[in-house]
Amino acid sequence: MDIKNCFLNADDSILFKAFEEFLEHEETGNLKSGIIKNIAYQINQFQAISIAINFVEMELLKEMAIRYYERN
């Protein structure tokens, strides 16, 4: 699975929901079931879940930044 494509092909509402999950995870240290965790579990076959979550969150943030700065 290519993590980048998961967010590249997502609409803005999905990115926003995933970003809310990310912010809650940053604040509480607890990642509830949702977009980030689902993608992380799909790529988990190759690395530890905590590493997979980190990869997913970084790709989410990159895609959000690209969309924001391309529009402004």
mmCIF file as Biopython writes it, N, C-alpha, C and O atoms, coordinates in Angstrom:
data_model
#
loop_
_atom_site.group_PDB
_atom_site.id
_atom_site.type_symbol
_atom_site.label_atom_id
_atom_site.label_alt_id
_atom_site.label_comp_id
_atom_site.label_asym_id
_atom_site.label_entity_id
_atom_site.label_seq_id
_atom_site.pdbx_PDB_ins_code
_atom_site.Cartn_x
_atom_site.Cartn_y
_atom_site.Cartn_z
_atom_site.occupancy
_atom_site.B_iso_or_equiv
_atom_site.auth_seq_id
_atom_site.auth_asym_id
_atom_site.pdbx_PDB_model_num
ATOM 1   N N  . MET A ? 1  ? 0.832   -1.179 0.000  1.0 0.0 1  A 1 
ATOM 2   C CA . MET A ? 1  ? 0.000   0.000  0.000  1.0 0.0 1  A 1 
ATOM 3   C C  . MET A ? 1  ? 0.879   1.246  0.000  1.0 0.0 1  A 1 
ATOM 4   O O  . MET A ? 1  ? 1.841   1.330  0.763  1.0 0.0 1  A 1 
ATOM 5   N N  . ASP A ? 2  ? 0.556   2.191  -0.836 1.0 0.0 2  A 1 
ATOM 6   C CA . ASP A ? 2  ? 1.270   3.457  -0.894 1.0 0.0 2  A 1 
ATOM 7   C C  . ASP A ? 2  ? 0.520   4.479  -0.046 1.0 0.0 2  A 1 
ATOM 8   O O  . ASP A ? 2  ? -0.569  4.924  -0.411 1.0 0.0 2  A 1 
ATOM 9   N N  . ILE A ? 3  ? 1.108   4.844  1.080  1.0 0.0 3  A 1 
ATOM 10  C CA . ILE A ? 3  ? 0.450   5.757  2.018  1.0 0.0 3  A 1 
ATOM 11  C C  . ILE A ? 3  ? 0.158   7.101  1.361  1.0 0.0 3  A 1 
ATOM 12  O O  . ILE A ? 3  ? -0.913  7.675  1.559  1.0 0.0 3  A 1 
ATOM 13  N N  . LYS A ? 4  ? 1.098   7.591  0.592  1.0 0.0 4  A 1 
ATOM 14  C CA . LYS A ? 4  ? 0.934   8.906  -0.042 1.0 0.0 4  A 1 
ATOM 15  C C  . LYS A ? 4  ? -0.334  8.947  -0.877 1.0 0.0 4  A 1 
ATOM 16  O O  . LYS A ? 4  ? -1.068  9.934  -0.833 1.0 0.0 4  A 1 
ATOM 17  N N  . ASN A ? 5  ? -0.604  7.892  -1.636 1.0 0.0 5  A 1 
ATOM 18  C CA . ASN A ? 5  ? -1.795  7.865  -2.484 1.0 0.0 5  A 1 
ATOM 19  C C  . ASN A ? 5  ? -3.087  7.832  -1.683 1.0 0.0 5  A 1 
ATOM 20  O O  . ASN A ? 5  ? -4.126  8.283  -2.163 1.0 0.0 5  A 1 
ATOM 21  N N  . CYS A ? 6  ? -3.032  7.304  -0.471 1.0 0.0 6  A 1 
ATOM 22  C CA . CYS A ? 6  ? -4.229  7.293  0.367  1.0 0.0 6  A 1 
ATOM 23  C C  . CYS A ? 6  ? -4.727  8.714  0.598  1.0 0.0 6  A 1 
ATOM 24  O O  . CYS A ? 6  ? -5.932  8.961  0.555  1.0 0.0 6  A 1 
ATOM 25  N N  . PHE A ? 7  ? -3.829  9.633  0.837  1.0 0.0 7  A 1 
ATOM 26  C CA . PHE A ? 7  ? -4.217  11.013 1.094  1.0 0.0 7  A 1 
ATOM 27  C C  . PHE A ? 7  ? -4.296  11.841 -0.177 1.0 0.0 7  A 1 
ATOM 28  O O  . PHE A ? 7  ? -5.090  12.779 -0.251 1.0 0.0 7  A 1 
ATOM 29  N N  . LEU A ? 8  ? -3.498  11.516 -1.169 1.0 0.0 8  A 1 
ATOM 30  C CA . LEU A ? 8  ? -3.525  12.226 -2.440 1.0 0.0 8  A 1 
ATOM 31  C C  . LEU A ? 8  ? -4.906  12.107 -3.082 1.0 0.0 8  A 1 
ATOM 32  O O  . LEU A ? 8  ? -5.400  13.062 -3.682 1.0 0.0 8  A 1 
ATOM 33  N N  . ASN A ? 9  ? -5.521  10.946 -2.958 1.0 0.0 9  A 1 
ATOM 34  C CA . ASN A ? 9  ? -6.818  10.693 -3.569 1.0 0.0 9  A 1 
ATOM 35  C C  . ASN A ? 9  ? -7.996  11.001 -2.652 1.0 0.0 9  A 1 
ATOM 36  O O  . ASN A ? 9  ? -9.147  10.855 -3.063 1.0 0.0 9  A 1 
ATOM 37  N N  . ALA A ? 10 ? -7.733  11.421 -1.427 1.0 0.0 10 A 1 
ATOM 38  C CA . ALA A ? 10 ? -8.809  11.721 -0.472 1.0 0.0 10 A 1 
ATOM 39  C C  . ALA A ? 10 ? -9.324  13.140 -0.690 1.0 0.0 10 A 1 
ATOM 40  O O  . ALA A ? 10 ? -8.575  14.040 -1.072 1.0 0.0 10 A 1 
ATOM 41  N N  . ASP A ? 11 ? -10.616 13.319 -0.441 1.0 0.0 11 A 1 
ATOM 42  C CA . ASP A ? 11 ? -11.144 14.682 -0.535 1.0 0.0 11 A 1 
ATOM 43  C C  . ASP A ? 11 ? -10.823 15.459 0.743  1.0 0.0 11 A 1 
ATOM 44  O O  . ASP A ? 11 ? -10.359 14.891 1.732  1.0 0.0 11 A 1 
ATOM 45  N N  . ASP A ? 12 ? -11.072 16.740 0.703  1.0 0.0 12 A 1 
ATOM 46  C CA . ASP A ? 12 ? -10.696 17.609 1.815  1.0 0.0 12 A 1 
ATOM 47  C C  . ASP A ? 12 ? -11.376 17.227 3.128  1.0 0.0 12 A 1 
ATOM 48  O O  . ASP A ? 12 ? -10.780 17.371 4.195  1.0 0.0 12 A 1 
ATOM 49  N N  . SER A ? 13 ? -12.605 16.747 3.061  1.0 0.0 13 A 1 
ATOM 50  C CA . SER A ? 13 ? -13.300 16.389 4.301  1.0 0.0 13 A 1 
ATOM 51  C C  . SER A ? 13 ? -12.626 15.202 4.992  1.0 0.0 13 A 1 
ATOM 52  O O  . SER A ? 13 ? -12.583 15.150 6.221  1.0 0.0 13 A 1 
ATOM 53  N N  . ILE A ? 14 ? -12.108 14.263 4.228  1.0 0.0 14 A 1 
ATOM 54  C CA . ILE A ? 14 ? -11.376 13.123 4.802  1.0 0.0 14 A 1 
ATOM 55  C C  . ILE A ? 14 ? -10.074 13.607 5.429  1.0 0.0 14 A 1 
ATOM 56  O O  . ILE A ? 14 ? -9.713  13.187 6.529  1.0 0.0 14 A 1 
ATOM 57  N N  . LEU A ? 15 ? -9.369  14.494 4.722  1.0 0.0 15 A 1 
ATOM 58  C CA . LEU A ? 15 ? -8.126  15.040 5.280  1.0 0.0 15 A 1 
ATOM 59  C C  . LEU A ? 15 ? -8.399  15.782 6.580  1.0 0.0 15 A 1 
ATOM 60  O O  . LEU A ? 15 ? -7.641  15.655 7.541  1.0 0.0 15 A 1 
ATOM 61  N N  . PHE A ? 16 ? -9.473  16.552 6.612  1.0 0.0 16 A 1 
ATOM 62  C CA . PHE A ? 16 ? -9.805  17.308 7.816  1.0 0.0 16 A 1 
ATOM 63  C C  . PHE A ? 16 ? -10.109 16.364 8.980  1.0 0.0 16 A 1 
ATOM 64  O O  . PHE A ? 16 ? -9.648  16.583 10.100 1.0 0.0 16 A 1 
ATOM 65  N N  . LYS A ? 17 ? -10.883 15.320 8.710  1.0 0.0 17 A 1 
ATOM 66  C CA . LYS A ? 17 ? -11.211 14.350 9.760  1.0 0.0 17 A 1 
ATOM 67  C C  . LYS A ? 17 ? -9.938  13.654 10.261 1.0 0.0 17 A 1 
ATOM 68  O O  . LYS A ? 17 ? -9.766  13.469 11.466 1.0 0.0 17 A 1 
ATOM 69  N N  . ALA A ? 18 ? -9.059  13.276 9.350  1.0 0.0 18 A 1 
ATOM 70  C CA . ALA A ? 18 ? -7.806  12.629 9.738  1.0 0.0 18 A 1 
ATOM 71  C C  . ALA A ? 18 ? -6.932  13.604 10.533 1.0 0.0 18 A 1 
ATOM 72  O O  . ALA A ? 18 ? -6.236  13.199 11.465 1.0 0.0 18 A 1 
ATOM 73  N N  . PHE A ? 19 ? -6.969  14.884 10.166 1.0 0.0 19 A 1 
ATOM 74  C CA . PHE A ? 19 ? -6.189  15.880 10.896 1.0 0.0 19 A 1 
ATOM 75  C C  . PHE A ? 19 ? -6.711  16.044 12.318 1.0 0.0 19 A 1 
ATOM 76  O O  . PHE A ? 19 ? -5.927  16.214 13.252 1.0 0.0 19 A 1 
ATOM 77  N N  . GLU A ? 20 ? -8.023  15.994 12.487 1.0 0.0 20 A 1 
ATOM 78  C CA . GLU A ? 20 ? -8.595  16.047 13.836 1.0 0.0 20 A 1 
ATOM 79  C C  . GLU A ? 20 ? -8.135  14.850 14.661 1.0 0.0 20 A 1 
ATOM 80  O O  . GLU A ? 20 ? -7.829  14.991 15.845 1.0 0.0 20 A 1 
ATOM 81  N N  . GLU A ? 21 ? -8.086  13.671 14.037 1.0 0.0 21 A 1 
ATOM 82  C CA . GLU A ? 21 ? -7.568  12.480 14.720 1.0 0.0 21 A 1 
ATOM 83  C C  . GLU A ? 21 ? -6.111  12.692 15.123 1.0 0.0 21 A 1 
ATOM 84  O O  . GLU A ? 21 ? -5.704  12.350 16.234 1.0 0.0 21 A 1 
ATOM 85  N N  . PHE A ? 22 ? -5.338  13.258 14.209 1.0 0.0 22 A 1 
ATOM 86  C CA . PHE A ? 22 ? -3.924  13.533 14.468 1.0 0.0 22 A 1 
ATOM 87  C C  . PHE A ? 22 ? -3.764  14.473 15.662 1.0 0.0 22 A 1 
ATOM 88  O O  . PHE A ? 22 ? -2.958  14.209 16.554 1.0 0.0 22 A 1 
ATOM 89  N N  . LEU A ? 23 ? -4.527  15.568 15.683 1.0 0.0 23 A 1 
ATOM 90  C CA . LEU A ? 23 ? -4.425  16.530 16.779 1.0 0.0 23 A 1 
ATOM 91  C C  . LEU A ? 23 ? -4.784  15.897 18.120 1.0 0.0 23 A 1 
ATOM 92  O O  . LEU A ? 23 ? -4.124  16.145 19.129 1.0 0.0 23 A 1 
ATOM 93  N N  . GLU A ? 24 ? -5.832  15.080 18.123 1.0 0.0 24 A 1 
ATOM 94  C CA . GLU A ? 24 ? -6.211  14.401 19.365 1.0 0.0 24 A 1 
ATOM 95  C C  . GLU A ? 24 ? -5.109  13.433 19.809 1.0 0.0 24 A 1 
ATOM 96  O O  . GLU A ? 24 ? -4.809  13.330 20.999 1.0 0.0 24 A 1 
ATOM 97  N N  . HIS A ? 25 ? -4.522  12.739 18.859 1.0 0.0 25 A 1 
ATOM 98  C CA . HIS A ? 25 ? -3.431  11.814 19.163 1.0 0.0 25 A 1 
ATOM 99  C C  . HIS A ? 25 ? -2.241  12.564 19.752 1.0 0.0 25 A 1 
ATOM 100 O O  . HIS A ? 25 ? -1.626  12.100 20.712 1.0 0.0 25 A 1 
ATOM 101 N N  . GLU A ? 26 ? -1.917  13.710 19.186 1.0 0.0 26 A 1 
ATOM 102 C CA . GLU A ? 26 ? -0.815  14.527 19.698 1.0 0.0 26 A 1 
ATOM 103 C C  . GLU A ? 26 ? -1.099  15.003 21.122 1.0 0.0 26 A 1 
ATOM 104 O O  . GLU A ? 26 ? -0.204  15.035 21.966 1.0 0.0 26 A 1 
ATOM 105 N N  . GLU A ? 27 ? -2.354  15.371 21.379 1.0 0.0 27 A 1 
ATOM 106 C CA . GLU A ? 27 ? -2.714  15.928 22.686 1.0 0.0 27 A 1 
ATOM 107 C C  . GLU A ? 27 ? -2.819  14.859 23.769 1.0 0.0 27 A 1 
ATOM 108 O O  . GLU A ? 27 ? -2.352  15.058 24.891 1.0 0.0 27 A 1 
ATOM 109 N N  . THR A ? 28 ? -3.430  13.728 23.434 1.0 0.0 28 A 1 
ATOM 110 C CA . THR A ? 28 ? -3.726  12.714 24.457 1.0 0.0 28 A 1 
ATOM 111 C C  . THR A ? 28 ? -2.758  11.537 24.450 1.0 0.0 28 A 1 
ATOM 112 O O  . THR A ? 28 ? -2.629  10.829 25.450 1.0 0.0 28 A 1 
ATOM 113 N N  . GLY A ? 29 ? -2.080  11.327 23.326 1.0 0.0 29 A 1 
ATOM 114 C CA . GLY A ? 29 ? -1.228  10.149 23.196 1.0 0.0 29 A 1 
ATOM 115 C C  . GLY A ? 29 ? -2.019  8.893  22.873 1.0 0.0 29 A 1 
ATOM 116 O O  . GLY A ? 29 ? -1.454  7.803  22.790 1.0 0.0 29 A 1 
ATOM 117 N N  . ASN A ? 30 ? -3.327  9.044  22.690 1.0 0.0 30 A 1 
ATOM 118 C CA . ASN A ? 30 ? -4.206  7.917  22.387 1.0 0.0 30 A 1 
ATOM 119 C C  . ASN A ? 30 ? -4.795  8.108  20.993 1.0 0.0 30 A 1 
ATOM 120 O O  . ASN A ? 30 ? -5.412  9.134  20.705 1.0 0.0 30 A 1 
ATOM 121 N N  . LEU A ? 31 ? -4.599  7.114  20.132 1.0 0.0 31 A 1 
ATOM 122 C CA . LEU A ? 31 ? -5.149  7.178  18.780 1.0 0.0 31 A 1 
ATOM 123 C C  . LEU A ? 31 ? -6.371  6.272  18.707 1.0 0.0 31 A 1 
ATOM 124 O O  . LEU A ? 31 ? -6.260  5.048  18.769 1.0 0.0 31 A 1 
ATOM 125 N N  . LYS A ? 32 ? -7.543  6.896  18.573 1.0 0.0 32 A 1 
ATOM 126 C CA . LYS A ? 32 ? -8.787  6.136  18.472 1.0 0.0 32 A 1 
ATOM 127 C C  . LYS A ? 32 ? -8.907  5.519  17.081 1.0 0.0 32 A 1 
ATOM 128 O O  . LYS A ? 32 ? -8.198  5.912  16.155 1.0 0.0 32 A 1 
ATOM 129 N N  . SER A ? 33 ? -9.798  4.563  16.946 1.0 0.0 33 A 1 
ATOM 130 C CA . SER A ? 33 ? -10.052 3.959  15.633 1.0 0.0 33 A 1 
ATOM 131 C C  . SER A ? 33 ? -10.542 5.035  14.673 1.0 0.0 33 A 1 
ATOM 132 O O  . SER A ? 33 ? -11.373 5.873  15.022 1.0 0.0 33 A 1 
ATOM 133 N N  . GLY A ? 34 ? -10.017 4.994  13.481 1.0 0.0 34 A 1 
ATOM 134 C CA . GLY A ? 34 ? -10.398 5.973  12.477 1.0 0.0 34 A 1 
ATOM 135 C C  . GLY A ? 34 ? -9.515  5.840  11.256 1.0 0.0 34 A 1 
ATOM 136 O O  . GLY A ? 34 ? -8.948  4.778  10.998 1.0 0.0 34 A 1 
ATOM 137 N N  . ILE A ? 35 ? -9.403  6.899  10.521 1.0 0.0 35 A 1 
ATOM 138 C CA . ILE A ? 35 ? -8.686  6.913  9.248  1.0 0.0 35 A 1 
ATOM 139 C C  . ILE A ? 35 ? -7.214  6.560  9.430  1.0 0.0 35 A 1 
ATOM 140 O O  . ILE A ? 35 ? -6.706  5.667  8.751  1.0 0.0 35 A 1 
ATOM 141 N N  . ILE A ? 36 ? -6.527  7.244  10.331 1.0 0.0 36 A 1 
ATOM 142 C CA . ILE A ? 36 ? -5.087  7.024  10.512 1.0 0.0 36 A 1 
ATOM 143 C C  . ILE A ? 36 ? -4.810  5.599  10.962 1.0 0.0 36 A 1 
ATOM 144 O O  . ILE A ? 36 ? -3.932  4.928  10.419 1.0 0.0 36 A 1 
ATOM 145 N N  . LYS A ? 37 ? -5.553  5.142  11.945 1.0 0.0 37 A 1 
ATOM 146 C CA . LYS A ? 37 ? -5.322  3.798  12.473 1.0 0.0 37 A 1 
ATOM 147 C C  . LYS A ? 37 ? -5.627  2.729  11.420 1.0 0.0 37 A 1 
ATOM 148 O O  . LYS A ? 37 ? -4.911  1.733  11.325 1.0 0.0 37 A 1 
ATOM 149 N N  . ASN A ? 38 ? -6.680  2.929  10.633 1.0 0.0 38 A 1 
ATOM 150 C CA . ASN A ? 38 ? -7.019  1.955  9.584  1.0 0.0 38 A 1 
ATOM 151 C C  . ASN A ? 38 ? -5.907  1.838  8.549  1.0 0.0 38 A 1 
ATOM 152 O O  . ASN A ? 38 ? -5.538  0.731  8.157  1.0 0.0 38 A 1 
ATOM 153 N N  . ILE A ? 39 ? -5.378  2.958  8.110  1.0 0.0 39 A 1 
ATOM 154 C CA . ILE A ? 39 ? -4.289  2.925  7.132  1.0 0.0 39 A 1 
ATOM 155 C C  . ILE A ? 39 ? -3.042  2.306  7.754  1.0 0.0 39 A 1 
ATOM 156 O O  . ILE A ? 39 ? -2.362  1.499  7.121  1.0 0.0 39 A 1 
ATOM 157 N N  . ALA A ? 40 ? -2.747  2.686  8.988  1.0 0.0 40 A 1 
ATOM 158 C CA . ALA A ? 40 ? -1.565  2.151  9.666  1.0 0.0 40 A 1 
ATOM 159 C C  . ALA A ? 40 ? -1.640  0.635  9.795  1.0 0.0 40 A 1 
ATOM 160 O O  . ALA A ? 40 ? -0.639  -0.052 9.591  1.0 0.0 40 A 1 
ATOM 161 N N  . TYR A ? 41 ? -2.805  0.108  10.129 1.0 0.0 41 A 1 
ATOM 162 C CA . TYR A ? 41 ? -2.941  -1.347 10.253 1.0 0.0 41 A 1 
ATOM 163 C C  . TYR A ? 41 ? -2.770  -2.044 8.901  1.0 0.0 41 A 1 
ATOM 164 O O  . TYR A ? 41 ? -2.287  -3.175 8.841  1.0 0.0 41 A 1 
ATOM 165 N N  . GLN A ? 42 ? -3.166  -1.371 7.821  1.0 0.0 42 A 1 
ATOM 166 C CA . GLN A ? 42 ? -2.996  -1.967 6.498  1.0 0.0 42 A 1 
ATOM 167 C C  . GLN A ? 42 ? -1.529  -2.072 6.097  1.0 0.0 42 A 1 
ATOM 168 O O  . GLN A ? 42 ? -1.151  -3.000 5.381  1.0 0.0 42 A 1 
ATOM 169 N N  . ILE A ? 43 ? -0.693  -1.127 6.551  1.0 0.0 43 A 1 
ATOM 170 C CA . ILE A ? 43 ? 0.730   -1.192 6.197  1.0 0.0 43 A 1 
ATOM 171 C C  . ILE A ? 43 ? 1.560   -1.857 7.281  1.0 0.0 43 A 1 
ATOM 172 O O  . ILE A ? 43 ? 2.771   -2.018 7.127  1.0 0.0 43 A 1 
ATOM 173 N N  . ASN A ? 44 ? 0.923   -2.242 8.368  1.0 0.0 44 A 1 
ATOM 174 C CA . ASN A ? 44 ? 1.609   -2.796 9.528  1.0 0.0 44 A 1 
ATOM 175 C C  . ASN A ? 44 ? 2.335   -4.098 9.235  1.0 0.0 44 A 1 
ATOM 176 O O  . ASN A ? 44 ? 3.170   -4.515 10.039 1.0 0.0 44 A 1 
ATOM 177 N N  . GLN A ? 45 ? 2.060   -4.739 8.148  1.0 0.0 45 A 1 
ATOM 178 C CA . GLN A ? 45 ? 2.698   -6.018 7.855  1.0 0.0 45 A 1 
ATOM 179 C C  . GLN A ? 45 ? 4.206   -5.896 7.697  1.0 0.0 45 A 1 
ATOM 180 O O  . GLN A ? 45 ? 4.910   -6.905 7.745  1.0 0.0 45 A 1 
ATOM 181 N N  . PHE A ? 46 ? 4.716   -4.684 7.510  1.0 0.0 46 A 1 
ATOM 182 C CA . PHE A ? 46 ? 6.145   -4.498 7.294  1.0 0.0 46 A 1 
ATOM 183 C C  . PHE A ? 46 ? 6.886   -3.840 8.451  1.0 0.0 46 A 1 
ATOM 184 O O  . PHE A ? 46 ? 8.110   -3.943 8.530  1.0 0.0 46 A 1 
ATOM 185 N N  . GLN A ? 47 ? 6.183   -3.177 9.337  1.0 0.0 47 A 1 
ATOM 186 C CA . GLN A ? 47 ? 6.850   -2.534 10.462 1.0 0.0 47 A 1 
ATOM 187 C C  . GLN A ? 47 ? 5.924   -2.448 11.672 1.0 0.0 47 A 1 
ATOM 188 O O  . GLN A ? 47 ? 4.734   -2.743 11.567 1.0 0.0 47 A 1 
ATOM 189 N N  . ALA A ? 48 ? 6.460   -2.050 12.803 1.0 0.0 48 A 1 
ATOM 190 C CA . ALA A ? 48 ? 5.681   -1.921 14.028 1.0 0.0 48 A 1 
ATOM 191 C C  . ALA A ? 48 ? 4.564   -0.899 13.838 1.0 0.0 48 A 1 
ATOM 192 O O  . ALA A ? 48 ? 4.705   0.048  13.064 1.0 0.0 48 A 1 
ATOM 193 N N  . ILE A ? 49 ? 3.457   -1.094 14.547 1.0 0.0 49 A 1 
ATOM 194 C CA . ILE A ? 49 ? 2.301   -0.217 14.385 1.0 0.0 49 A 1 
ATOM 195 C C  . ILE A ? 49 ? 2.638   1.232  14.727 1.0 0.0 49 A 1 
ATOM 196 O O  . ILE A ? 49 ? 2.132   2.138  14.064 1.0 0.0 49 A 1 
ATOM 197 N N  . SER A ? 50 ? 3.463   1.482  15.724 1.0 0.0 50 A 1 
ATOM 198 C CA . SER A ? 50 ? 3.790   2.869  16.079 1.0 0.0 50 A 1 
ATOM 199 C C  . SER A ? 50 ? 4.553   3.554  14.948 1.0 0.0 50 A 1 
ATOM 200 O O  . SER A ? 50 ? 4.362   4.745  14.704 1.0 0.0 50 A 1 
ATOM 201 N N  . ILE A ? 51 ? 5.399   2.822  14.272 1.0 0.0 51 A 1 
ATOM 202 C CA . ILE A ? 51 ? 6.126   3.379  13.121 1.0 0.0 51 A 1 
ATOM 203 C C  . ILE A ? 51 ? 5.160   3.607  11.969 1.0 0.0 51 A 1 
ATOM 204 O O  . ILE A ? 51 ? 5.237   4.626  11.283 1.0 0.0 51 A 1 
ATOM 205 N N  . ALA A ? 52 ? 4.261   2.673  11.756 1.0 0.0 52 A 1 
ATOM 206 C CA . ALA A ? 52 ? 3.275   2.810  10.688 1.0 0.0 52 A 1 
ATOM 207 C C  . ALA A ? 52 ? 2.396   4.036  10.923 1.0 0.0 52 A 1 
ATOM 208 O O  . ALA A ? 52 ? 2.112   4.782  9.986  1.0 0.0 52 A 1 
ATOM 209 N N  . ILE A ? 53 ? 1.965   4.248  12.163 1.0 0.0 53 A 1 
ATOM 210 C CA . ILE A ? 53 ? 1.150   5.419  12.486 1.0 0.0 53 A 1 
ATOM 211 C C  . ILE A ? 53 ? 1.924   6.689  12.194 1.0 0.0 53 A 1 
ATOM 212 O O  . ILE A ? 53 ? 1.365   7.641  11.648 1.0 0.0 53 A 1 
ATOM 213 N N  . ASN A ? 54 ? 3.185   6.722  12.544 1.0 0.0 54 A 1 
ATOM 214 C CA . ASN A ? 54 ? 4.016   7.893  12.281 1.0 0.0 54 A 1 
ATOM 215 C C  . ASN A ? 54 ? 4.108   8.175  10.785 1.0 0.0 54 A 1 
ATOM 216 O O  . ASN A ? 54 ? 3.985   9.326  10.366 1.0 0.0 54 A 1 
ATOM 217 N N  . PHE A ? 55 ? 4.320   7.150  9.983  1.0 0.0 55 A 1 
ATOM 218 C CA . PHE A ? 55 ? 4.371   7.331  8.530  1.0 0.0 55 A 1 
ATOM 219 C C  . PHE A ? 55 ? 3.055   7.890  7.999  1.0 0.0 55 A 1 
ATOM 220 O O  . PHE A ? 55 ? 3.053   8.804  7.174  1.0 0.0 55 A 1 
ATOM 221 N N  . VAL A ? 56 ? 1.954   7.350  8.463  1.0 0.0 56 A 1 
ATOM 222 C CA . VAL A ? 56 ? 0.635   7.797  8.006  1.0 0.0 56 A 1 
ATOM 223 C C  . VAL A ? 56 ? 0.418   9.257  8.379  1.0 0.0 56 A 1 
ATOM 224 O O  . VAL A ? 56 ? -0.028  10.049 7.549  1.0 0.0 56 A 1 
ATOM 225 N N  . GLU A ? 57 ? 0.727   9.619  9.617  1.0 0.0 57 A 1 
ATOM 226 C CA . GLU A ? 57 ? 0.530   10.997 10.047 1.0 0.0 57 A 1 
ATOM 227 C C  . GLU A ? 57 ? 1.410   11.973 9.267  1.0 0.0 57 A 1 
ATOM 228 O O  . GLU A ? 57 ? 0.965   13.071 8.934  1.0 0.0 57 A 1 
ATOM 229 N N  . MET A ? 58 ? 2.621   11.595 8.980  1.0 0.0 58 A 1 
ATOM 230 C CA . MET A ? 58 ? 3.505   12.479 8.213  1.0 0.0 58 A 1 
ATOM 231 C C  . MET A ? 58 ? 2.985   12.685 6.794  1.0 0.0 58 A 1 
ATOM 232 O O  . MET A ? 58 ? 3.036   13.803 6.280  1.0 0.0 58 A 1 
ATOM 233 N N  . GLU A ? 59 ? 2.493   11.646 6.162  1.0 0.0 59 A 1 
ATOM 234 C CA . GLU A ? 59 ? 1.937   11.799 4.808  1.0 0.0 59 A 1 
ATOM 235 C C  . GLU A ? 59 ? 0.682   12.654 4.833  1.0 0.0 59 A 1 
ATOM 236 O O  . GLU A ? 59 ? 0.456   13.441 3.915  1.0 0.0 59 A 1 
ATOM 237 N N  . LEU A ? 60 ? -0.142  12.514 5.873  1.0 0.0 60 A 1 
ATOM 238 C CA . LEU A ? 60 ? -1.326  13.357 6.026  1.0 0.0 60 A 1 
ATOM 239 C C  . LEU A ? 60 ? -0.915  14.820 6.090  1.0 0.0 60 A 1 
ATOM 240 O O  . LEU A ? 60 ? -1.466  15.653 5.371  1.0 0.0 60 A 1 
ATOM 241 N N  . LEU A ? 61 ? 0.041   15.135 6.938  1.0 0.0 61 A 1 
ATOM 242 C CA . LEU A ? 61 ? 0.469   16.521 7.103  1.0 0.0 61 A 1 
ATOM 243 C C  . LEU A ? 61 ? 1.085   17.077 5.824  1.0 0.0 61 A 1 
ATOM 244 O O  . LEU A ? 61 ? 0.859   18.239 5.483  1.0 0.0 61 A 1 
ATOM 245 N N  . LYS A ? 62 ? 1.852   16.272 5.122  1.0 0.0 62 A 1 
ATOM 246 C CA . LYS A ? 62 ? 2.449   16.718 3.857  1.0 0.0 62 A 1 
ATOM 247 C C  . LYS A ? 62 ? 1.369   17.064 2.839  1.0 0.0 62 A 1 
ATOM 248 O O  . LYS A ? 62 ? 1.422   18.115 2.200  1.0 0.0 62 A 1 
ATOM 249 N N  . GLU A ? 63 ? 0.385   16.169 2.692  1.0 0.0 63 A 1 
ATOM 250 C CA . GLU A ? 63 ? -0.670  16.406 1.704  1.0 0.0 63 A 1 
ATOM 251 C C  . GLU A ? 63 ? -1.489  17.639 2.063  1.0 0.0 63 A 1 
ATOM 252 O O  . GLU A ? 63 ? -1.863  18.407 1.176  1.0 0.0 63 A 1 
ATOM 253 N N  . MET A ? 64 ? -1.775  17.842 3.351  1.0 0.0 64 A 1 
ATOM 254 C CA . MET A ? 64 ? -2.523  19.026 3.759  1.0 0.0 64 A 1 
ATOM 255 C C  . MET A ? 64 ? -1.728  20.298 3.467  1.0 0.0 64 A 1 
ATOM 256 O O  . MET A ? 64 ? -2.292  21.284 2.993  1.0 0.0 64 A 1 
ATOM 257 N N  . ALA A ? 65 ? -0.443  20.282 3.744  1.0 0.0 65 A 1 
ATOM 258 C CA . ALA A ? 65 ? 0.400   21.450 3.483  1.0 0.0 65 A 1 
ATOM 259 C C  . ALA A ? 65 ? 0.471   21.753 1.992  1.0 0.0 65 A 1 
ATOM 260 O O  . ALA A ? 65 ? 0.383   22.913 1.588  1.0 0.0 65 A 1 
ATOM 261 N N  . ILE A ? 66 ? 0.630   20.723 1.176  1.0 0.0 66 A 1 
ATOM 262 C CA . ILE A ? 66 ? 0.687   20.919 -0.276 1.0 0.0 66 A 1 
ATOM 263 C C  . ILE A ? 66 ? -0.595  21.553 -0.772 1.0 0.0 66 A 1 
ATOM 264 O O  . ILE A ? 66 ? -0.551  22.509 -1.546 1.0 0.0 66 A 1 
ATOM 265 N N  . ARG A ? 67 ? -1.741  21.037 -0.337 1.0 0.0 67 A 1 
ATOM 266 C CA . ARG A ? 67 ? -3.015  21.604 -0.789 1.0 0.0 67 A 1 
ATOM 267 C C  . ARG A ? 67 ? -3.185  23.038 -0.318 1.0 0.0 67 A 1 
ATOM 268 O O  . ARG A ? 67 ? -3.669  23.878 -1.077 1.0 0.0 67 A 1 
ATOM 269 N N  . TYR A ? 68 ? -2.802  23.334 0.904  1.0 0.0 68 A 1 
ATOM 270 C CA . TYR A ? 68 ? -2.944  24.683 1.433  1.0 0.0 68 A 1 
ATOM 271 C C  . TYR A ? 68 ? -2.082  25.675 0.661  1.0 0.0 68 A 1 
ATOM 272 O O  . TYR A ? 68 ? -2.560  26.722 0.224  1.0 0.0 68 A 1 
ATOM 273 N N  . TYR A ? 69 ? -0.831  25.338 0.501  1.0 0.0 69 A 1 
ATOM 274 C CA . TYR A ? 69 ? 0.097   26.282 -0.128 1.0 0.0 69 A 1 
ATOM 275 C C  . TYR A ? 69 ? -0.115  26.394 -1.630 1.0 0.0 69 A 1 
ATOM 276 O O  . TYR A ? 69 ? 0.247   27.415 -2.215 1.0 0.0 69 A 1 
ATOM 277 N N  . GLU A ? 70 ? -0.677  25.402 -2.265 1.0 0.0 70 A 1 
ATOM 278 C CA . GLU A ? 70 ? -1.000  25.517 -3.685 1.0 0.0 70 A 1 
ATOM 279 C C  . GLU A ? 70 ? -2.176  26.437 -3.908 1.0 0.0 70 A 1 
ATOM 280 O O  . GLU A ? 70 ? -2.293  27.046 -4.972 1.0 0.0 70 A 1 
ATOM 281 N N  . ARG A ? 71 ? -3.055  26.551 -2.921 1.0 0.0 71 A 1 
ATOM 282 C CA . ARG A ? 71 ? -4.243  27.396 -3.059 1.0 0.0 71 A 1 
ATOM 283 C C  . ARG A ? 71 ? -3.958  28.844 -2.699 1.0 0.0 71 A 1 
ATOM 284 O O  . ARG A ? 71 ? -4.687  29.739 -3.127 1.0 0.0 71 A 1 
ATOM 285 N N  . ASN A ? 72 ? -2.925  29.090 -1.931 1.0 0.0 72 A 1 
ATOM 286 C CA . ASN A ? 72 ? -2.647  30.452 -1.458 1.0 0.0 72 A 1 
ATOM 287 C C  . ASN A ? 72 ? -1.447  31.054 -2.149 1.0 0.0 72 A 1 
ATOM 288 O O  . ASN A ? 72 ? -1.079  32.194 -1.866 1.0 0.0 72 A 1 
#
